[in-house]
Amino acid sequence: MDKDKQLKYDKAYLRIAREWSKLSHCKRKQVGALIVKDRMIISDGYNGTPSGFENFCEDEEGYTKWYVLHAEANAILKVAGSTQSCRGATLYITLSPCKECSKLIHQAGITRLVYYIDYKDNSGLEFLRKAGVELIQINELEE
């Protein structure tokens, strides 16, 4: 696929991830993720509590509860419970991954990461760069 067409698809998938982030019940930060393979969406996710837990992500003091799952972890876990594989897929995410999720991304076989906003700590991106994952930041998503 040529670069212009790829950029058009990347922006479209990132806009869908941004839309997906709005499903999150978290107040501090809403994050959305999509996993795409062979131009097909194979998974989606947003940050939130595990299945069966209350939907409140923050405690009384406004801190994120330790067991809240990140959007990319949710998307990867959905694939793990299906017949699909992340090998060679692209992850689209509205916020660059933390270092913990970066390990999951690499181990799942995702080879490309397209993200919108930088997370406060870039060590996750540094790890993925060392692991050979292609990293692309797109911070303009015209409609």
KANOR-V603712 format. One record per backbone hydrogen bond with DSSP energy under -0.5 kcal/mol. CO is the residue of the C=O (numbers start at 1). NH is the residue of the N-H. E is the energy in kcal/mol with one decimal. If there is no record, write none. Layout:
co=CO nh=NH e=E
co=CO nh=NH e=E
//
This chain:
co=2 nh=6 e=-2.5
co=3 nh=7 e=-2.5
co=4 nh=8 e=-1.9
co=5 nh=9 e=-2.1
co=6 nh=10 e=-3.0
co=7 nh=11 e=-2.5
co=8 nh=12 e=-1.8
co=9 nh=13 e=-2.8
co=10 nh=14 e=-2.1
co=11 nh=15 e=-2.1
co=12 nh=16 e=-1.9
co=13 nh=17 e=-2.2
co=14 nh=18 e=-2.3
co=15 nh=19 e=-2.2
co=16 nh=20 e=-2.6
co=17 nh=21 e=-1.8
co=18 nh=22 e=-0.6
co=19 nh=22 e=-1.1
co=20 nh=23 e=-2.0
co=21 nh=24 e=-1.6
co=29 nh=31 e=-0.5
co=31 nh=47 e=-1.5
co=32 nh=94 e=-2.0
co=33 nh=45 e=-2.1
co=34 nh=36 e=-0.5
co=34 nh=92 e=-3.1
co=35 nh=42 e=-2.8
co=35 nh=43 e=-1.4
co=36 nh=90 e=-3.0
co=37 nh=40 e=-1.2
co=40 nh=37 e=-2.8
co=40 nh=42 e=-0.6
co=43 nh=35 e=-2.5
co=45 nh=33 e=-2.8
co=48 nh=69 e=-3.1
co=50 nh=53 e=-2.0
co=55 nh=57 e=-0.6
co=57 nh=65 e=-3.4
co=59 nh=62 e=-1.8
co=63 nh=59 e=-2.9
co=65 nh=68 e=-1.7
co=69 nh=48 e=-2.0
co=70 nh=74 e=-2.4
co=71 nh=75 e=-2.2
co=72 nh=76 e=-2.5
co=73 nh=77 e=-2.7
co=74 nh=78 e=-1.8
co=75 nh=79 e=-1.6
co=76 nh=80 e=-2.1
co=77 nh=81 e=-1.2
co=79 nh=82 e=-2.2
co=86 nh=89 e=-2.8
co=89 nh=111 e=-1.8
co=89 nh=112 e=-1.3
co=90 nh=36 e=-2.9
co=90 nh=92 e=-0.5
co=91 nh=93 e=-0.5
co=91 nh=114 e=-3.0
co=92 nh=34 e=-2.5
co=93 nh=116 e=-1.3
co=94 nh=117 e=-1.8
co=98 nh=102 e=-1.8
co=99 nh=103 e=-1.2
co=100 nh=104 e=-1.1
co=101 nh=105 e=-2.6
co=102 nh=106 e=-2.4
co=103 nh=107 e=-2.6
co=104 nh=108 e=-2.2
co=105 nh=109 e=-0.5
co=105 nh=110 e=-1.7
co=106 nh=109 e=-1.4
co=109 nh=88 e=-2.7
co=111 nh=134 e=-2.6
co=112 nh=91 e=-2.7
co=113 nh=115 e=-0.5
co=113 nh=136 e=-2.6
co=114 nh=93 e=-2.4
co=115 nh=138 e=-2.6
co=117 nh=96 e=-2.9
co=120 nh=122 e=-0.5
co=121 nh=124 e=-0.5
co=122 nh=126 e=-2.3
co=123 nh=127 e=-2.2
co=124 nh=128 e=-2.1
co=125 nh=129 e=-2.5
co=126 nh=130 e=-2.2
co=127 nh=131 e=-1.8
co=128 nh=133 e=-2.6
co=129 nh=132 e=-1.3
co=134 nh=113 e=-3.0
co=136 nh=115 e=-2.5
co=136 nh=138 e=-0.5
//
